[in-house]
Amino acid sequence: MTAGPHPDAVPAADRNGGPVVQAEAVHKSFGDNVVLDGIDLEVAAKETLVVIGPSGSGKSTLLRCINLLEPIDSGRIFLEGEEITRKGAKVAAIRQRIGIVFQQFNLFPHLKAIDNVTLAARRVRKMPRREAESRALDLLSRVGLQEKARQYPHQLSGGQQQRVAIARALMMEPHVMLFDEVTSALDPELVGEVLVVMRDLAQSGMTMVVVTHEMQFAREVGDRLIFMDEGKIVEEGVPAAVLDQPKQERTKRFLQRSLQMAHSLEELSITEQGDVE
């Protein structure tokens, strides 16, 4: 595997026990719609893997399959060497080791921030309230929100709510964190505060799989980047290499359109087929 920019990123092949997450020939369809078409993937310990691609390419479904929120049709998924897609796997216990943060914050509106963070630990892991709240305050401090611990979600900005959601996922002490376009619902001025938290988390050594449209984050924080389209991994490599010198034509078209949209709409037009050029 390709070593990334972080000095503490450990290639899967160099780690006892192999990769933290591994997918082998994973297929997933919704009716006639093939969403994942033979995905092979490894994520090493302490690695930040960034996943990019157009809408409908299977990025979010891949994360949901890793977290066992969606059953796969065929193939296998492993977590720290254990096949988690086998029959009889203890799904609830496995999910405690895989944190996931979604585009929507999904905070309970009637609970204060600290109670949103502690709820699962107290109910699922039977953690005493005092211990749970102490840990939650540490996590809220880590995401810059200790002073907001006693506020309700409606009293927080979107960026603050998303940071509470990250703290909630970390509360279960996951071995890997999955991020599913967590900034796409935020106002542009709030995106940075969430990305900084994710950057710091990556630098602390958390194993992460990040689906995102934030190319600068991918470039600066990612150890490795994969580009997905139509349920397949089209290209992968060091983020800067893929973003600056993509080898596959499909990757080039995607990045070209992304950069065009980021800089100017003047040169874009919609064809008779409904495509953007």
Secondary structure per residue as TSV (DSSP state, phi and psi in degrees):
chain	resnum	aa	ss	phi	psi
A	1	M	-	360.0	155.7
A	2	T	-	-83.5	125.9
A	3	A	-	-73.4	140.5
A	4	G	-	-99.8	-165.2
A	5	P	S	-74.6	-15.4
A	6	H	-	-84.7	128.2
A	7	P	T	-64.6	-22.4
A	8	D	T	-97.1	6.0
A	9	A	-	-73.3	127.7
A	10	V	-	-108.5	118.7
A	11	P	-	-58.7	144.0
A	12	A	G	-57.7	-38.1
A	13	A	G	-66.8	-20.7
A	14	D	G	-94.6	0.5
A	15	R	S	-107.5	131.5
A	16	N	T	-60.7	130.1
A	17	G	T	91.9	-6.9
A	18	G	-	82.1	-163.9
A	19	P	-	-68.4	157.2
A	20	V	S	-71.4	-45.8
A	21	V	E	-122.6	135.7
A	22	Q	E	-141.7	132.2
A	23	A	E	-117.9	136.0
A	24	E	E	-124.7	115.4
A	25	A	E	48.4	47.9
A	26	V	E	-79.8	125.9
A	27	H	E	-119.3	140.7
A	28	K	E	-150.1	128.1
A	29	S	E	-128.4	150.3
A	30	F	E	-113.3	100.8
A	31	G	T	65.4	-126.2
A	32	D	T	-87.7	-3.0
A	33	N	E	-89.2	109.4
A	34	V	E	-79.4	117.0
A	35	V	E	-101.2	-39.1
A	36	L	E	-124.4	123.3
A	37	D	E	-121.4	71.8
A	38	G	E	79.9	54.4
A	39	I	E	-81.3	125.3
A	40	D	E	-115.4	128.0
A	41	L	E	-155.0	142.2
A	42	E	E	-132.0	141.4
A	43	V	E	-126.9	119.6
A	44	A	-	-81.5	163.5
A	45	A	T	-59.4	134.7
A	46	K	T	69.1	8.1
A	47	E	-	-86.5	143.7
A	48	T	E	-106.9	108.3
A	49	L	E	-98.4	123.2
A	50	V	E	-103.1	134.3
A	51	V	E	-116.4	122.8
A	52	I	E	-123.2	166.6
A	53	G	-	152.9	165.9
A	54	P	-	-69.5	164.7
A	55	S	T	-58.5	139.8
A	56	G	T	84.3	7.0
A	57	S	S	-84.4	-9.6
A	58	G	S	105.7	4.9
A	59	K	H	-60.8	-53.7
A	60	S	H	-66.5	-38.4
A	61	T	H	-62.7	-36.8
A	62	L	H	-58.9	-46.0
A	63	L	H	-63.6	-42.3
A	64	R	H	-65.7	-31.7
A	65	C	H	-72.5	-40.1
A	66	I	H	-61.2	-37.9
A	67	N	T	-83.8	-0.2
A	68	L	T	66.5	21.6
A	69	L	S	-77.3	-22.9
A	70	E	S	-126.2	131.3
A	71	P	-	-74.9	143.2
A	72	I	-	-87.2	155.9
A	73	D	S	-82.1	-38.0
A	74	S	E	-158.7	166.6
A	75	G	E	99.3	-169.8
A	76	R	E	-144.9	147.5
A	77	I	E	-126.5	133.4
A	78	F	E	-117.2	144.1
A	79	L	E	-123.2	114.6
A	80	E	T	51.1	43.1
A	81	G	T	86.7	-9.7
A	82	E	E	-96.4	128.1
A	83	E	E	-74.2	110.8
A	84	I	T	-90.8	-8.2
A	85	T	T	-97.4	6.8
A	86	R	S	-74.1	158.8
A	87	K	T	-65.7	137.5
A	88	G	T	87.9	-0.5
A	89	A	-	-63.5	140.6
A	90	K	-	-84.6	93.0
A	91	V	H	-60.5	-45.0
A	92	A	H	-61.0	-42.1
A	93	A	H	-68.4	-38.0
A	94	I	H	-64.8	-42.8
A	95	R	H	-64.0	-25.0
A	96	Q	T	-65.4	-22.9
A	97	R	T	-92.1	-5.2
A	98	I	E	-125.7	101.4
A	99	G	E	-80.1	143.8
A	100	I	E	-139.0	136.7
A	101	V	E	-124.4	129.5
A	102	F	-	-101.1	172.0
A	103	Q	S	-59.8	-44.1
A	104	Q	S	-89.7	141.2
A	105	F	-	-71.3	-35.2
A	106	N	-	56.7	36.9
A	107	L	-	-81.0	148.5
A	108	F	-	-74.8	118.7
A	109	P	T	-66.7	-23.0
A	110	H	T	-90.5	0.6
A	111	L	S	-112.0	140.7
A	112	K	-	-65.1	164.1
A	113	A	H	-54.4	-46.5
A	114	I	H	-64.3	-34.1
A	115	D	H	-74.8	-33.2
A	116	N	H	-60.4	-39.4
A	117	V	H	-71.8	-38.1
A	118	T	H	-88.9	-16.6
A	119	L	H	-54.0	-53.0
A	120	A	H	-65.3	-40.4
A	121	A	H	-63.4	-38.0
A	122	R	H	-73.6	-38.5
A	123	R	H	-85.0	-42.0
A	124	V	T	-85.4	-45.6
A	125	R	S	-96.5	-0.2
A	126	K	-	56.9	34.7
A	127	M	-	-73.1	131.9
A	128	P	-	-58.1	146.3
A	129	R	H	-55.4	-45.5
A	130	R	H	-62.4	-43.1
A	131	E	H	-65.5	-41.9
A	132	A	H	-64.3	-43.6
A	133	E	H	-68.7	-35.7
A	134	S	H	-63.0	-45.2
A	135	R	H	-66.8	-39.6
A	136	A	H	-62.3	-39.8
A	137	L	H	-64.9	-37.6
A	138	D	H	-62.2	-43.1
A	139	L	H	-69.3	-40.3
A	140	L	H	-65.0	-35.2
A	141	S	H	-65.1	-38.9
A	142	R	H	-62.7	-33.2
A	143	V	T	-98.5	12.7
A	144	G	T	77.8	27.1
A	145	L	-	-130.8	21.6
A	146	Q	G	-58.0	-36.3
A	147	E	G	-72.6	-13.3
A	148	K	G	-99.6	9.3
A	149	A	T	-57.4	-34.3
A	150	R	T	-97.8	12.4
A	151	Q	S	-97.1	156.0
A	152	Y	-	-88.8	158.2
A	153	P	G	-51.7	-38.9
A	154	H	G	-67.9	-13.9
A	155	Q	G	-90.2	-0.8
A	156	L	S	-112.2	150.5
A	157	S	-	-71.5	168.8
A	158	G	H	-59.6	-42.0
A	159	G	H	-63.7	-39.4
A	160	Q	H	-67.0	-40.2
A	161	Q	H	-62.7	-39.7
A	162	Q	H	-67.4	-35.0
A	163	R	H	-68.5	-34.7
A	164	V	H	-62.8	-41.1
A	165	A	H	-62.4	-37.5
A	166	I	H	-66.2	-44.8
A	167	A	H	-60.2	-39.1
A	168	R	H	-61.2	-43.1
A	169	A	H	-65.9	-38.8
A	170	L	H	-69.6	-22.7
A	171	M	H	-58.2	-31.1
A	172	M	T	-84.4	5.9
A	173	E	-	53.2	56.2
A	174	P	-	-68.7	155.7
A	175	H	S	-89.9	-17.4
A	176	V	E	-148.3	144.8
A	177	M	E	-116.7	132.8
A	178	L	E	-111.0	131.6
A	179	F	E	-122.2	119.9
A	180	D	E	-108.4	88.2
A	181	E	S	49.1	51.6
A	182	V	T	-71.0	-12.5
A	183	T	T	-104.9	-3.1
A	184	S	T	-71.4	-19.0
A	185	A	T	-95.7	3.0
A	186	L	S	-95.1	151.6
A	187	D	-	-60.8	144.3
A	188	P	H	-52.5	-35.7
A	189	E	H	-73.0	-11.7
A	190	L	H	-100.1	-8.6
A	191	V	H	-62.7	-42.9
A	192	G	H	-58.3	-40.2
A	193	E	H	-65.5	-30.1
A	194	V	H	-78.0	-41.6
A	195	L	H	-63.7	-34.5
A	196	V	H	-64.0	-41.4
A	197	V	H	-61.6	-43.5
A	198	M	H	-66.1	-39.0
A	199	R	H	-60.6	-46.8
A	200	D	H	-64.0	-36.3
A	201	L	H	-64.5	-43.1
A	202	A	H	-63.1	-42.8
A	203	Q	H	-68.7	-22.1
A	204	S	T	-78.9	-9.4
A	205	G	T	105.3	8.0
A	206	M	-	-68.6	135.6
A	207	T	E	-76.4	127.7
A	208	M	E	-138.5	142.1
A	209	V	E	-120.5	119.4
A	210	V	E	-121.8	112.3
A	211	V	E	-88.4	122.8
A	212	T	-	-155.9	159.0
A	213	H	S	-105.5	2.0
A	214	E	-	-84.9	94.5
A	215	M	H	-68.7	-31.2
A	216	Q	H	-68.4	-38.6
A	217	F	H	-61.3	-45.5
A	218	A	H	-57.2	-43.7
A	219	R	H	-67.1	-43.4
A	220	E	H	-87.6	-29.7
A	221	V	H	-109.4	-30.8
A	222	G	-	-68.8	140.9
A	223	D	S	-86.0	-33.2
A	224	R	E	-148.6	151.2
A	225	L	E	-130.6	137.5
A	226	I	E	-121.5	142.5
A	227	F	E	-108.5	123.2
A	228	M	E	-108.7	145.5
A	229	D	E	-154.0	134.2
A	230	E	T	50.7	42.6
A	231	G	T	79.2	7.1
A	232	K	E	-123.2	153.9
A	233	I	E	-84.2	111.9
A	234	V	E	-85.7	-37.0
A	235	E	E	-156.9	148.1
A	236	E	E	-150.2	158.2
A	237	G	E	164.1	-168.7
A	238	V	-	-62.7	133.3
A	239	P	H	-50.0	-48.6
A	240	A	H	-61.3	-37.1
A	241	A	H	-67.9	-44.1
A	242	V	H	-67.7	-42.0
A	243	L	H	-72.2	-35.8
A	244	D	H	-92.3	-31.1
A	245	Q	S	-139.2	62.6
A	246	P	-	-62.6	143.3
A	247	K	-	-93.2	-30.1
A	248	Q	S	-91.6	140.9
A	249	E	H	-61.2	-38.5
A	250	R	H	-64.7	-39.5
A	251	T	H	-64.0	-42.8
A	252	K	H	-59.0	-44.5
A	253	R	H	-63.9	-43.1
A	254	F	H	-62.1	-48.3
A	255	L	H	-68.1	-36.5
A	256	Q	H	-62.5	-44.6
A	257	R	H	-66.7	-39.1
A	258	S	H	-61.4	-43.7
A	259	L	H	-69.5	-37.5
A	260	Q	H	-61.1	-44.6
A	261	M	H	-65.3	-33.5
A	262	A	H	-71.3	-29.5
A	263	H	H	-108.4	-36.2
A	264	S	-	-162.0	141.0
A	265	L	S	-98.5	-7.1
A	266	E	T	-63.6	-34.1
A	267	E	T	-91.9	-0.3
A	268	L	-	-92.2	147.7
A	269	S	-	-147.5	159.0
A	270	I	B	-102.2	125.6
A	271	T	-	-77.8	172.4
A	272	E	T	-62.6	-26.1
A	273	Q	T	-82.1	-3.2
A	274	G	S	89.3	4.9
A	275	D	-	-85.9	159.2
A	276	V	B	-100.6	130.4
A	277	E	-	-127.9	360.0
